[in-house]
Amino acid sequence: MNVAFIGLGIMGSRMARNLLKDNSLSLTVANRSPTAVQALEAEGARGASSASEAARNADIVITMLSDPTVLEEVAFGDEGFVPAMHKGSLWVNSSTVNPSCTRNCANRANALGIRFLDAPVAGTKQPAEDGELTFLLGGEDTDVEGARPLLELMGQKILHVGAAGQGSAFKMLVNALLAQSMLAYAETALLGEKLGFSRDFLMDTLPNLPVSAPFLKGKAELIREGNYEAQFPLELMHKDLHLLEQTAYEENQPMFLASLAKTVYGSAKQAGYDREDFASVFDFLTGNR
């Protein structure tokens, strides 16, 4: 099987590396920055000079790109890879984009005879490295099964939630909870410090309460150490909240708290936390920087 992987950022590079575990695959990779391509070439992948070159002979093309504008340009722009794909091949999009963008991509690909699978992921840097992501799939059953062997190399759980667009829709819900839970935890812990509790005590106890989301245990350690190396960059969380707000507008469903969270993350981004992990919203709220 010829597989192309386009987009080798924090997540994509680790996902592509896990595909190299299967020696029966021929993996071609493409990225705007050549450094990431060269790193995977050293491990056995074939590097391509462009996305269209990577996709030309691929049976399956996987994309992991930053936002809808980039995705649509790389897919359908002047040198877009979708027209370069052969009819009947499968495009698996793992980029986090809004559902309307996903459905548009699916329709445009289908019009060219290309199959499409909506496949965003739940999980951050370490699960991507360990092959423990959760894939949230929208698409046809046959396409899910066609992609399953590759998805199982990169993830430990596959959740098929409906037609194309529904995977992206469910990812909107996941990230809405993720962003707001992190913000609520940060505010609560900071108040706890003002009330006289030590940071170590709060980081040990609050994440282990039944009211706390499990992911907060890992984020508490980042806060304790003051080490916000990006597992999930804050600027991407802000982008995802923007997509959530756009989606809520399209569905005429107000999202009061999520919109407030977007404002806070946007302010943290402007304050210089953009490339740090989204847990750094805690440091932003201290006002120390």
N, C-alpha and C positions, 0 to 999 in steps of 0.2 A: 504494500500500500504506500502510495506517495502522499505525504502529509506536508502542508505548509503552515507555518506559524508566523503570524504578523503582529508585531507589537511586543517588545522585549523589555518592558519596564520591571518594576519590583515584582509584580505578579507573573507577567508573561514569561520572563526569563526562567523562572523557577518551574512554571508549568511545562514549558518546552523541554527543560532539562529532564523532567520525569518521563517524557515521551522517548527519550534516548535509551531508556531501560529496555525497550522492546527492539531487539536487533532485526526484527522482520520489517520494521518501518524504515522508509527513506524520508528523513526529515529535512526540509528546507526552511530557513528562517530569514526574516526581513525585519528591519527596524530603521527608523530615521537616524539613530546614532550607530555608527559602524562598530563601536567598541563592544556592544552587547552581542552583535553578530559574530565578531571575531572570537569572543569567549566561548560561544557554543560551537563554532567551527572547530576549535581545539578539542572539543569533546565528541566530535563525530558528526555534527550537523553540516549541511551544505549551506553556505551563505549566498543570498541573492542580493543584487544591487538595488532591487525595487520590489514593491509588493506584487506588481503585475508579473514580474519574472518568477517570483516564488510560487504564484498561484497557477502558472501556465500549465504545468503537467500534474497538478495535484488532484487526487481523488477527494480529499477533504482539506479545506482551508479553515484554520482557527484564527480568530482575531481577538486581541486583548488591547484595546485602544482607550484613550483617556476620556473622550466625551463624544457627543453626537456629531459635532462639527467635524472633528478629526476623522471619525469613522466614515461619515458620508463622503468626505474628500478622498480618503484612501481607497474606499470601495468604488466610488462612481465618478471621481474627478477625471481630469484630462488623462492621467495615467492610472486610472482605477483598476483594481485587480479583478473585480467581478466580470467585466467583459472579457478578460483574459482566461477565465475558467472555462473548461469544456462542459458541454451540456450534460446534465445528469450528475455532475459533481455536487458536493455538499459543502455549504458555508456554515460553520459553527461559530456564532458570535458570542464571546464571553465578556465583551465590554459591558460596563454598566451604563446603559442609556435608558431614556424614557420609553414607555410602551409604544407611543405613537411613532417614534423614530424607528423602533424595531419593526413594527408592522409595515412601515414605508419601505424599509430595507428588504423585508421579506417579499413584498409585492414586486419591487423592482428586480430583485434577483429571479423570482419565479417567472417573470415576463421574458427573461433571457434564458430560461430553461435550467436555472440553477436552483437546487433545493436549499432550504434554509432551516437552521435550528437555532432557536433563541436559547442561550446557555450561560447566563451570568452566574457568578459564583458567590457563595457565602464563605468567608474565611479571609485571612490576611496573610502576611509574608511567611510566617512559620508554617501554617497549614499548607500553603502553596509549595513550600520547599519539601515538606514531608509527604506530599501527595495525599493530603487529608481534607481537601476542599469538599464543599457540598455544591453540586450543580443544580440549578433551578431551571428546568427545561420547559420550553414552549415550542411545540411543533408536532409533526406527524409521528405516529408510533414507529413506523419503519425507519425514519431518520434517527429517532432516539436509539433504536437498536443498532443501526449502522455506526453510530458514533460511540456506542457504549464501551467497546474495548479501549478506545483512547481516553474516554472520560474516567474509566476505572484506573488508568495509570496515573491520573492527576488528582483524583478525588476518592473519597471513601463512601459518599452517599450521592445518589442520583434521585432527584424528586421531579417527576413529570407533572406539571400543574395545569396543562391545557395547551391551547393553540399558540402559534407564534405571537409574541407580545405578552403572554401571561407569565413567562419566566421573568421578563423585565418588570412586569407589574408586581410580582411577588418580591423581587429584589428591592423595589421601592419601599415596601412595607418593612422588610428586614432592616434596611438602613434608617428608616424613620425611628424604629425602636432603638437601634444602636446609638444614633446620635443623641437622642433625647435621654437615654439611660446614662450615657457618659456625662452629659451636662448636669443632670439631676444629682449624680454621685459627686461630681466635683463641687457643686454648690453646698451639698450637705456636709461633705468632709471639711470644707473650709469654715462653715459655721461651727462645726464640731471643734475645730482648733480654737476659734474665738471663745468658745465656751469652756476651754481649759483642758481639752483632751489632747494628748500628744498625737502627732502624725502617725507614728508607728502603731499606736493603739488603734487608731481609726482605720489604717490600712490593713491591720490584722483582723479586725472585727466586722466592719461594715460589709466587705464583699462576701462574707460567709453567712450573712443573715438570709433567711428564706425570701425576703423581699428584694434581694439584689440579683441582677442578671449575672450568670456564671462568668461571662467574659471579663467582668470587672476585677476578678482576682488577678489576672495578668496585667491589667492596666494599673492596679494599685501598686504593683512592683515597679512599674515605670515611674510612677509619681514618687514613690519612696526614694528611688535612686536618683531622681531628677534627670533621667536618661530618656529622652523622647525620640530616639532613633525611629524612623518611620516604619511601622508595620502597615499602617493605613494612613497616608499623608492627610493632614487636616484640610489642605486645599481640595482634595478629592471628596472628602466628606461634605465640604461646603458646596461643591459642584453637585453632589447627589441630592442634597437638600433643595437646591435650586430646581433640579429635575422633578423632585417630589412635589414641590410647589406648583410647577408647571402642569404636572399630571393632575393634581388636585383641582387646578383651575379648569382644565379640560373636562373634568368629571363633575364640576360644580359642587365640590365637597370642600368646605373650609377646613384648614389644618392650622388652628391658631397656635398651638404649642410648637409644632414643627417650624412654622414660619418665624417664631421668636428664636428658636434654636438656630435657624439659618442666619439670623442677624448676629447672634453671638459668635458663631463660627466665622462669619464674614469679618467681624471686627478683629478676631484673633488672627485671621489671615492677613489683614492689613497691618497688624502689629508685628508681623514677622514670623509667625508660627506656621506659615503655609507648608513648608517642607518637613515639618516635624510631625510626629504621630498625633492623631486627633485627641489623644489623651492630654496633650499639652494645653488643651482648653483650661485644665486645672491651673496651670502656671499663669495663663492669661488672666484668669479671674482673681489671682492674688494681687495683680497690679504691680508686680515687682519689676517687670521689664519696661 
